[in-house]
Amino acid sequence: SLSLSSTAMAIDATDKFYLDGGGTTYMEEASDGAIRFVCNGRETLRLAQGSPGEVVVNEGSNGDVDFRVESGGFTHALFVDCSTDRVGINTDAPSSLLHVKNTGTATQVTIESTSDSADSNAPSIMLYRNADLADTANIGTITFRGLDSGGADADYVKIFAEIDEEGAGAESGHFCINTADKSASGALNRTVTVGGDSCGFGINLNGEDSPVYALEVHAKNNANVDVATFYANNHDGVRATIRVNDTATTAGFYAYDENDSGSGAIAKTYFGSSDGSQGITVDNSGNVGIGTTGPDALLHIESSGDAGILVRADNDNDGEADNPYVFLQQDYAAAGASGVRSDGIFAIEGNAGATYTDSLANATYLQA
């Protein structure tokens, strides 16, 4: 061997170039032609020949050492943690397979494409779960995490995708947005679900996989719940609200306008034209107007031309005893269905004054 220094560099009979006087730190050409750099018995760098060549850091089972690249502003611009097999960018303690940390306001990740093709090569991200999965399986999740008021990690929003059906050629799926609910101690509830066989949009579908209808909204409890509200301007103006009632006796669907900027009184609800003149108006007293926005009775029909009520029976012309009826009945709650139809008054008003019929006491029918 050639000794270049009694305590430092030396070349032995196997052509190893020692930098520690013949110990465990050396450089050599391996049998495959690669240049090996060994430090303290660990192969820290290998420059392999071939086409293409290869640069390997920490080769072999003895290469369990951290790898770090330093830049002008970051001590750990790129860092590989050998103990956890994780990669960090600007962090020496990566908490996942790839951990990017930014202490400023700059964008952390940018994916750019310079292609001018309209149909391909656009910037994209793929979450790929390469496994044979069953229905309802999660195939990818994005989590938005922050700190709570006590400084502990808290998940505020999750976006994830699930399989509806995995049949070959008949696949269907949906994606969900889960948000933290402060009324449930921060538990994540399924807020939005999009997709499924119906290609629908679902809101608050907790316990359901995907929407059945094009638009499906679930209330958070079984009380009167406003499921959709539309404001003319901001939260201090007139609003239109869709309310669902899910109690045993009064289940139903309600729509009303409400003014929040003062008394909060419920105003009129219009079905038809925006001003109610060509549709139906329901006011806060329960009066229904047809052709009028100010009904003066439980049912008020008004028109600038002829106005009438058409009651048609037996429209199949089969000769049955199907007759049109108009009943005027008093004291129904006390007498029941057998009570007399009495004290009903017909009134006809016009330019010549008013004409009223006499009391209809004890008259069961007016029959032509």
Disulfide bonds with the S-S distance in Angstrom:
none
